[in-house]
Structures are given as structure tokens and as C-alpha cells.
Amino acid sequence: MNAHITTRAVSAATIARTAVLAMALINQILSAAGKPVLPIESAQLEQLISTGFTTVSALVNWWFNNSFTKEAIQADAEFERLRKSVK
């Protein structure tokens, strides 16, 4: 198995957005299974907060370009190079 070393790694923002989405989805699944993660007495309030977490993190992750593969990272670098040459 050959390891590929790239000059640009996955950005911290991409990792953070992915982690927030994962946490929101886990919270949503546990909440739907009746095992609330957030210690809130009102079930309806818990559902609203959980749904809000999921909605916001899904929209943020959908909006931003999250490059995980080597090819996508290279394409981002090429895009930046072309964008800077136009200015």
C-alpha cells in the first residue's frame, strides 16, 4: 500500500464542520431512539434543539466545499491559482 503525501492537507474548517455534523446526527439518532443526550426536562424543547443542530450543521456542510480526496484538494489548489491570476 503506497502512502500519498500531499502538499495541502484537509483544512481544519472541513474537519470542524464534519465533526459538528457527526455530533448533531448522533444526537438526533439517540434522541429519536429515546436516549436523550442533552439533559433537558421538556422533550419537545429537546427535539427542537436537536433538530436545530442537525439543520444548521447540514446547511453549513452543504454550503461549503469540503475537499477530502487528493484530487479534490488538487482541484481546489488549481482553482485558487486561477482565481489569483485573474485578479
C-alpha positions as CSV (number, residue, x, y, z in Angstrom):
1,M,0.0,0.0,0.0
2,N,1.5,3.3,-1.1
3,A,1.0,6.3,1.1
4,H,0.4,9.5,-0.8
5,I,1.8,12.7,0.7
6,T,0.1,15.9,-0.4
7,T,1.4,19.4,0.0
8,R,-2.0,20.5,1.2
9,A,-4.0,18.6,3.9
10,V,-7.7,18.7,4.6
11,S,-8.4,22.1,6.2
12,A,-9.2,22.5,9.9
13,A,-12.6,24.1,9.0
14,T,-13.5,21.0,6.9
15,I,-12.7,18.7,9.9
16,A,-14.6,21.0,12.3
17,R,-17.7,21.1,10.1
18,T,-17.6,17.4,9.7
19,A,-17.3,16.8,13.4
20,V,-20.2,19.2,14.2
21,L,-22.4,17.3,11.6
22,A,-21.4,14.0,13.1
23,M,-22.3,15.1,16.6
24,A,-25.6,16.6,15.5
25,L,-26.5,13.4,13.7
26,I,-25.6,11.2,16.6
27,N,-27.6,13.4,18.9
28,Q,-30.6,13.2,16.6
29,I,-30.4,9.4,16.3
30,L,-30.1,9.0,20.1
31,S,-32.9,11.4,20.7
32,A,-35.2,9.6,18.2
33,A,-34.3,6.3,20.0
34,G,-35.5,7.8,23.3
35,K,-32.0,8.2,24.8
36,P,-31.6,12.0,25.1
37,V,-28.0,13.3,25.2
38,L,-29.0,16.8,26.3
39,P,-30.3,16.9,29.9
40,I,-33.5,18.9,29.2
41,E,-36.7,18.1,31.0
42,S,-39.0,19.1,28.2
43,A,-39.0,16.5,25.4
44,Q,-40.4,19.0,22.9
45,L,-37.6,21.5,23.6
46,E,-35.0,18.8,23.3
47,Q,-36.4,17.8,19.9
48,L,-36.4,21.4,18.7
49,I,-32.8,21.9,19.8
50,S,-31.7,18.6,18.3
51,T,-33.4,19.4,15.0
52,G,-31.9,22.9,15.0
53,F,-28.4,21.4,15.5
54,T,-29.0,18.9,12.6
55,T,-30.4,21.6,10.3
56,V,-27.7,24.2,10.9
57,S,-24.8,21.7,10.6
58,A,-26.3,20.1,7.5
59,L,-26.8,23.5,5.8
60,V,-23.3,24.7,6.7
61,N,-21.8,21.4,5.4
62,W,-23.9,21.5,2.3
63,W,-22.9,25.2,1.6
64,F,-19.1,24.8,1.9
65,N,-16.9,22.8,-0.4
66,N,-15.4,20.0,1.7
67,S,-12.5,18.5,-0.1
68,F,-11.4,15.1,1.3
69,T,-9.8,13.4,-1.7
70,K,-6.4,14.1,-3.1
71,E,-7.9,15.0,-6.4
72,A,-10.4,17.5,-4.8
73,I,-7.6,19.1,-2.8
74,Q,-5.6,19.5,-6.0
75,A,-8.6,20.9,-7.8
76,D,-9.1,23.5,-5.0
77,A,-5.4,24.5,-5.3
78,E,-5.8,24.9,-9.1
79,F,-8.9,26.9,-8.7
80,E,-7.1,29.3,-6.2
81,R,-4.2,29.6,-8.6
82,L,-6.5,30.5,-11.5
83,R,-8.6,32.9,-9.3
84,K,-5.4,34.8,-8.2
85,S,-4.2,35.1,-11.8
86,V,-7.5,36.8,-12.8
87,K,-7.2,39.5,-10.2
